[in-house]
Amino acid sequence: MKKAVLLLLLASAVLGRVRDYGIKIGVYSPGRFNAITDVKGVLVGHKTIVEGKNIRTGVTAVLPHSGNLYEEKVPAAVYIANGYGKLTGISQVVELGEIETPIVLTNTLSVWDAARALVVYTMNLNPSARSINPVVGETNDGYLNDIRALRVKGKDVLEAIKEARSGRVEEGAVGAGTGTVALGFKGGIGTSSRVLPPQQGGYTVGVLVQSNFGGLITVAGFPLWKYLGRNPLSSRKGSCMIIVATDAPLSSRNLYRLAKRAVFGLVRTGGFSSNGSGDYVIAFSTAYRIVNGKKVGNTDLVPNDRMTPLFQAVAEATEEAILNSLFEAKTVSGHRGTVSALPVKRTVELMRKYSPHAFR
């Protein structure tokens, strides 16, 4: 047992995020943790479920703040790049422009169990609640995980919420990313952030992704897929859930515009939203809250003509979050086979040789 733990620790020690290898994405600087939690008040929790040879799944919860979200809602928006997926609560978020529960990510067939758990969680906090809009997204981890086993239970969702913390966010094959596959390699959970300079508002934009999509893997503009011998006609299926948080005071309309730009970050990594890809973006602001239908907090909204820096920031953070999900993932064997981790050492060697501009 001790030897197995030691080997796991040694394997984890060689992992690193994109920036740990000197690869810089975009021009804006990340926040302290280079994570969605750089947006003050945002919390992230995971529940990783690995059992026997066939169960490789989990739950990831994102809380816009630590209070009672049902009583203190946050402005929000949803953008659908390709709708081959399951996202509960979407119509009410679109209609009212607000979110009233934590955001939960899990596997495709566990959405409804997770939604029920969110309802129970919210009812326990709000005894008089008679209508609750749980927001749950998913990607399909059915290659590495026996998805038909319906292993994710309500208690797992509640545990992920309970474990939600600020600060550093665990990435790779954890939580809702335990069994996912992205761009032909082991995907998972990834996160990143950007902080605008004071003259552009000084706002922070944070992104968290559940990467499980196909495409032609590209790193900082470098067509890595060509050098790793990847078949351009394979690895085309899958989905990506993207959660965007910001402390910029935005209307739900401009949050929708911000959410659309997150997809540009996905495209930069080689994704293109295939026919069977469920690619959704959920964006919210922590700048103000909605209490009893009234806005409370910083409601001096960012005007349209000052949105451009935020658009660039969210594209950069999304691109880096996806790459972090790959760089931090390890090889995983499961239900129907093995998915190899991205060969990071080889990737860095190739990029230093053929794309040195990425290291600056």
Backbone torsions as a table, in degrees:
resi	resn	phi	psi	omega
1	MET	NA	-43.9	-179.6
2	LYS	-64.6	-38.3	179.1
3	LYS	-64.3	-40.6	179.5
4	ALA	-64.0	-42.0	178.6
5	VAL	-63.3	-42.2	180.0
6	LEU	-62.0	-44.4	179.3
7	LEU	-62.6	-38.2	178.5
8	LEU	-64.7	-41.9	179.3
9	LEU	-64.8	-40.0	178.6
10	LEU	-65.2	-39.0	178.5
11	ALA	-65.3	-40.1	-179.2
12	SER	-68.4	-31.3	-174.6
13	ALA	-65.7	-27.7	-177.3
14	VAL	-84.8	-8.3	178.7
15	LEU	-75.5	156.8	177.8
16	GLY	-163.5	159.4	178.4
17	ARG	-81.7	169.2	-175.7
18	VAL	-55.0	-45.3	-177.1
19	ARG	-69.8	-22.2	177.8
20	ASP	-63.8	-20.8	179.5
21	TYR	-100.8	7.5	176.8
22	GLY	85.9	6.8	180.0
23	ILE	-87.1	122.9	-176.8
24	LYS	-108.2	128.5	180.0
25	ILE	-105.2	118.8	176.5
26	GLY	76.4	-164.8	-174.7
27	VAL	-119.1	-23.6	179.2
28	TYR	-78.0	152.7	-178.9
29	SER	-86.1	146.2	175.3
30	PRO	-77.9	167.6	174.9
31	GLY	-79.3	-172.2	-175.0
32	ARG	-55.4	-45.0	-176.9
33	PHE	-100.2	-3.8	-174.7
34	ASN	49.2	52.4	-174.1
35	ALA	-150.1	164.9	177.9
36	ILE	-59.5	-24.5	179.8
37	THR	-74.7	-3.4	171.5
38	ASP	-69.1	-18.9	171.8
39	VAL	-77.8	113.9	-171.4
40	LYS	-53.6	129.7	176.6
41	GLY	97.5	-18.5	-177.7
42	VAL	-76.6	135.8	-178.1
43	LEU	-123.6	147.7	178.4
44	VAL	-132.5	134.5	176.6
45	GLY	-134.7	147.6	178.8
46	HIS	-122.0	150.7	164.2
47	LYS	-129.8	110.4	-179.2
48	THR	-97.6	129.5	-176.9
49	ILE	-120.8	107.4	177.6
50	VAL	-126.7	114.9	-177.8
51	GLU	-138.2	129.3	177.6
52	GLY	56.8	-144.6	-177.9
53	LYS	-97.8	-11.4	-169.0
54	ASN	-117.3	-15.5	-176.5
55	ILE	-101.8	114.5	179.0
56	ARG	-140.5	82.7	-173.9
57	THR	-151.1	-169.7	179.4
58	GLY	165.8	-167.2	-176.2
59	VAL	-138.1	140.2	170.6
60	THR	-126.5	131.1	-179.5
61	ALA	-117.3	134.8	175.8
62	VAL	-118.7	122.6	179.9
63	LEU	-109.4	119.7	178.2
64	PRO	-61.4	-29.4	172.0
65	HIS	-158.3	168.8	-173.1
66	SER	-87.0	-1.0	-178.4
67	GLY	-86.0	-161.4	179.6
68	ASN	-86.8	100.3	-175.2
69	LEU	-63.9	-28.1	-179.7
70	TYR	-67.6	-35.8	178.8
71	GLU	-86.9	-30.5	-178.3
72	GLU	-124.2	79.6	-177.3
73	LYS	-71.6	162.9	176.2
74	VAL	-120.8	147.5	177.3
75	PRO	-65.4	142.8	-173.9
76	ALA	-155.4	169.4	176.9
77	ALA	-155.7	158.6	177.3
78	VAL	-128.3	134.0	173.9
79	TYR	-121.0	133.5	-179.9
80	ILE	-109.0	112.4	175.4
81	ALA	-79.8	-40.9	173.6
82	ASN	-150.6	128.2	-167.0
83	GLY	-93.9	25.2	178.6
84	TYR	-83.9	73.6	-177.3
85	GLY	-169.9	-176.1	-178.9
86	LYS	-125.8	117.4	177.0
87	LEU	-135.2	107.6	-178.2
88	THR	-77.3	151.6	175.1
89	GLY	81.1	5.9	-172.2
90	ILE	-64.2	-41.7	-173.3
91	SER	-65.7	-37.2	-179.7
92	GLN	-72.2	-35.5	176.5
93	VAL	-63.2	-43.0	178.6
94	VAL	-64.5	-43.2	-175.5
95	GLU	-69.9	-44.5	-174.1
96	LEU	-101.2	-18.1	179.4
97	GLY	70.1	37.2	-179.5
98	GLU	-154.5	158.7	178.2
99	ILE	-121.3	138.6	-175.4
100	GLU	-124.7	7.6	174.7
101	THR	-137.3	164.8	168.3
102	PRO	-57.0	158.7	175.5
103	ILE	-98.1	125.0	-177.3
104	VAL	-116.4	136.9	174.0
105	LEU	-116.1	141.9	178.7
106	THR	-158.9	-159.5	178.1
107	ASN	-91.3	166.7	-170.6
108	THR	-54.1	-48.9	-174.1
109	LEU	-84.0	0.4	-180.0
110	SER	-105.6	5.4	-177.8
111	VAL	-57.5	-43.0	-173.0
112	TRP	-74.2	-35.5	174.0
113	ASP	-65.2	-39.0	178.7
114	ALA	-67.2	-39.8	178.8
115	ALA	-62.9	-42.5	177.8
116	ARG	-60.7	-42.5	178.9
117	ALA	-61.9	-39.7	177.4
118	LEU	-64.6	-37.5	177.3
119	VAL	-63.4	-46.3	178.8
120	VAL	-61.5	-44.5	178.7
121	TYR	-57.9	-44.8	-177.6
122	THR	-72.6	-37.8	177.0
123	MET	-62.6	-38.6	179.6
124	ASN	-63.9	-31.6	177.9
125	LEU	-83.3	-22.5	-173.5
126	ASN	-135.0	84.9	-175.2
127	PRO	-57.7	-23.5	-177.3
128	SER	-94.8	-0.4	-176.5
129	ALA	-66.0	131.8	178.9
130	ARG	-121.2	-8.4	177.5
131	SER	-144.9	121.0	-176.1
132	ILE	-131.5	135.8	-177.1
133	ASN	-111.8	87.3	-178.7
134	PRO	-73.6	134.6	-179.6
135	VAL	-107.1	110.2	-178.3
136	VAL	-132.9	128.4	176.6
137	GLY	-117.2	171.8	-174.3
138	GLU	-156.4	162.0	159.8
139	THR	-137.7	163.0	-172.8
140	ASN	-93.4	113.9	-179.9
141	ASP	-101.8	28.2	-170.9
142	GLY	-69.2	-6.4	175.3
143	TYR	-81.9	-49.4	-179.5
144	LEU	-87.5	-21.4	-176.4
145	ASN	-116.7	138.8	172.9
146	ASP	-75.0	83.8	-171.6
147	ILE	-64.4	-27.7	-179.7
148	ARG	-72.2	-11.4	177.4
149	ALA	-72.6	-14.8	179.4
150	LEU	51.0	49.3	-173.5
151	ARG	-71.0	-31.2	-178.0
152	VAL	-69.0	126.1	-179.7
153	LYS	-117.3	168.6	-179.7
154	GLY	-56.4	-37.6	-178.6
155	LYS	-64.5	-29.4	178.4
156	ASP	-69.0	-38.6	176.9
157	VAL	-64.5	-46.4	-179.3
158	LEU	-64.1	-33.8	178.2
159	GLU	-68.7	-40.1	178.1
160	ALA	-62.4	-40.7	178.2
161	ILE	-65.4	-44.0	-179.5
162	LYS	-62.2	-34.9	-177.6
163	GLU	-83.8	-2.1	-176.5
164	ALA	-61.3	132.6	-176.6
165	ARG	-138.9	164.2	170.9
166	SER	-88.6	-176.6	176.4
167	GLY	82.9	-148.6	-175.4
168	ARG	-63.7	141.1	179.8
169	VAL	-113.0	127.6	177.2
170	GLU	-68.3	139.2	-174.8
171	GLU	-127.2	173.1	178.8
172	GLY	89.4	-138.6	-175.2
173	ALA	-81.7	67.7	179.8
174	VAL	-135.2	159.1	175.2
175	GLY	51.3	-133.2	-179.3
176	ALA	-67.1	-10.2	179.0
177	GLY	-98.6	6.9	-175.6
178	THR	-57.1	-41.0	-175.5
179	GLY	-114.0	17.2	-174.6
180	THR	-88.5	160.4	-178.5
181	VAL	-132.1	132.9	-177.2
182	ALA	-136.8	129.9	174.3
183	LEU	55.2	32.5	176.6
184	GLY	88.8	-0.2	-179.1
185	PHE	-130.7	175.8	178.3
186	LYS	-66.1	121.8	177.7
187	GLY	-97.9	-152.9	179.2
188	GLY	153.1	-149.6	177.6
189	ILE	-92.2	135.2	175.5
190	GLY	-141.8	155.6	-178.9
191	THR	-149.9	158.5	178.6
192	SER	-165.7	167.1	178.8
193	SER	-147.3	164.9	174.1
194	ARG	-139.6	142.3	177.9
195	VAL	-118.5	122.2	179.8
196	LEU	-75.2	149.5	176.0
197	PRO	-65.7	157.6	-176.6
198	PRO	-53.2	-38.7	-177.3
199	GLN	-68.4	-13.4	176.6
200	GLN	-110.0	17.3	175.0
201	GLY	109.8	-21.4	179.4
202	GLY	68.8	16.1	-176.1
203	TYR	-75.9	157.2	176.1
204	THR	-110.5	138.2	174.1
205	VAL	-122.5	125.9	178.3
206	GLY	-121.3	146.9	-178.2
207	VAL	-132.8	140.3	169.6
208	LEU	-128.6	135.3	-178.7
209	VAL	-124.5	152.5	166.7
210	GLN	-114.4	97.6	-171.6
211	SER	-88.6	126.9	-177.7
212	ASN	-158.1	39.6	-171.7
213	PHE	-121.0	166.9	-178.8
214	GLY	-104.7	171.3	178.6
215	GLY	149.3	-163.2	-177.2
216	LEU	-107.9	100.4	-170.4
217	ILE	-57.2	125.4	-176.5
218	THR	-133.0	132.5	-177.6
219	VAL	-122.1	116.0	179.9
220	ALA	51.3	40.5	179.2
221	GLY	85.6	-6.7	-178.1
222	PHE	-87.8	123.0	-178.2
223	PRO	-74.8	74.2	-174.8
224	LEU	-58.4	-32.8	-177.0
225	TRP	-57.2	-32.9	-179.5
226	LYS	-67.5	-36.5	-173.9
227	TYR	-86.9	-18.3	178.0
228	LEU	-96.2	3.6	177.0
229	GLY	69.1	33.2	-179.7
230	ARG	-79.7	137.7	177.3
231	ASN	-70.1	117.7	-177.3
232	PRO	-65.1	-12.9	-179.5
233	LEU	-99.5	0.5	177.9
234	SER	-106.0	179.1	176.8
235	SER	55.4	46.0	-176.4
236	ARG	-107.4	-5.0	-177.2
237	LYS	-96.8	169.8	172.0
238	GLY	119.7	-174.4	-173.9
239	SER	-143.7	169.9	175.9
240	CYS	-146.8	126.1	172.0
241	MET	-100.6	131.1	-178.6
242	ILE	-125.6	124.7	176.2
243	ILE	-113.1	127.8	-178.1
244	VAL	-116.9	129.8	175.6
245	ALA	-123.4	146.1	175.9
246	THR	-150.4	152.3	173.4
247	ASP	-96.7	4.8	174.8
248	ALA	-71.3	133.4	179.0
249	PRO	-74.5	99.5	-176.5
250	LEU	-118.7	146.2	170.5
251	SER	-72.4	164.1	176.9
252	SER	-61.2	-30.5	178.8
253	ARG	-65.0	-45.1	179.2
254	ASN	-76.7	-22.7	170.7
255	LEU	-66.5	-36.3	175.9
256	TYR	-63.9	-42.9	178.4
257	ARG	-64.5	-38.7	177.4
258	LEU	-64.2	-43.2	-179.6
259	ALA	-59.8	-39.4	179.7
260	LYS	-59.6	-37.8	-177.1
261	ARG	-72.6	-19.6	177.2
262	ALA	-61.7	-31.9	-179.3
263	VAL	-63.0	-28.2	177.9
264	PHE	-62.4	-33.1	176.9
265	GLY	-66.3	-37.9	176.7
266	LEU	-62.9	-43.6	-179.5
267	VAL	-61.9	-39.0	-178.7
268	ARG	-62.1	-25.2	179.2
269	THR	-87.2	-3.3	177.4
270	GLY	110.6	1.1	178.0
271	GLY	-81.8	156.1	179.5
272	PHE	-147.4	17.6	177.4
273	SER	55.9	75.9	179.1
274	SER	-67.1	172.3	-177.8
275	ASN	-54.4	-39.9	-177.6
276	GLY	-97.5	27.3	-177.5
277	SER	-106.1	127.4	175.4
278	GLY	-98.3	98.9	-174.5
279	ASP	-113.8	106.4	-175.2
280	TYR	-122.7	146.5	174.3
281	VAL	-124.7	127.5	173.5
282	ILE	-113.1	121.7	-178.6
283	ALA	-120.4	140.0	176.5
284	PHE	-143.9	159.5	178.1
285	SER	-116.7	142.2	176.9
286	THR	-101.4	4.2	-173.8
287	ALA	-67.6	-30.6	177.5
288	TYR	-148.6	164.7	179.8
289	ARG	-122.7	162.0	-179.6
290	ILE	-114.4	109.1	-176.3
291	VAL	-117.8	120.5	-177.9
292	ASN	52.7	38.1	176.9
293	GLY	81.3	1.3	-178.5
294	LYS	-114.6	145.0	178.8
295	LYS	-79.3	132.5	179.9
296	VAL	-128.7	124.9	-179.5
297	GLY	120.9	-151.2	-177.7
298	ASN	-79.1	97.8	-178.2
299	THR	-107.7	16.2	174.3
300	ASP	-81.2	83.8	-166.3
301	LEU	-66.1	145.5	175.6
302	VAL	-66.5	126.8	-179.8
303	PRO	-76.0	164.1	-177.5
304	ASN	-54.6	-42.0	-173.4
305	ASP	-76.8	4.1	174.2
306	ARG	-117.0	16.8	-177.9
307	MET	-85.0	-22.3	-172.5
308	THR	-54.3	-46.4	178.1
309	PRO	-59.6	-35.6	177.7
310	LEU	-66.5	-37.7	177.3
311	PHE	-60.3	-46.3	180.0
312	GLN	-64.8	-41.3	-178.4
313	ALA	-61.7	-42.5	-177.3
314	VAL	-70.8	-33.2	176.7
315	ALA	-66.1	-44.3	178.8
316	GLU	-63.3	-46.4	-177.2
317	ALA	-65.7	-36.7	178.5
318	THR	-67.0	-44.9	178.0
319	GLU	-57.4	-47.2	-177.5
320	GLU	-70.0	-35.6	178.4
321	ALA	-61.7	-42.9	178.5
322	ILE	-63.9	-44.5	179.0
323	LEU	-64.0	-38.2	176.8
324	ASN	-62.2	-36.7	179.3
325	SER	-62.7	-32.1	178.8
326	LEU	-81.7	-45.9	-178.2
327	PHE	-63.9	-31.8	-176.7
328	GLU	-91.2	-8.3	-178.4
329	ALA	-80.3	154.6	176.5
330	LYS	-117.6	163.4	177.4
331	THR	-62.1	134.0	-178.1
332	VAL	-130.3	132.9	172.6
333	SER	-105.7	141.3	-177.2
334	GLY	-155.6	-146.2	-168.9
335	HIS	-51.2	-49.2	-173.4
336	ARG	-118.2	7.6	179.4
337	GLY	153.7	-160.8	-177.6
338	THR	-121.4	139.2	174.9
339	VAL	-117.8	122.5	-177.2
340	SER	-78.5	147.2	173.5
341	ALA	-71.8	156.1	173.6
342	LEU	-57.1	131.9	176.9
343	PRO	-74.5	86.1	-171.0
344	VAL	-62.8	-44.5	-179.2
345	LYS	-58.8	-45.7	178.7
346	ARG	-64.4	-40.0	178.2
347	THR	-58.4	-47.8	-179.1
348	VAL	-64.9	-40.9	178.3
349	GLU	-60.3	-46.5	179.8
350	LEU	-62.8	-41.2	-177.8
351	MET	-70.6	-36.3	177.0
352	ARG	-64.3	-31.5	-178.9
353	LYS	-81.1	-45.4	-171.4
354	TYR	-107.8	-13.0	-178.7
355	SER	-141.9	57.3	-174.7
356	PRO	-63.9	-20.3	-179.0
357	HIS	-64.9	-17.2	-179.7
358	ALA	-72.3	-17.3	179.8
359	PHE	-104.0	101.1	-177.1
360	ARG	-145.7	NA	NA
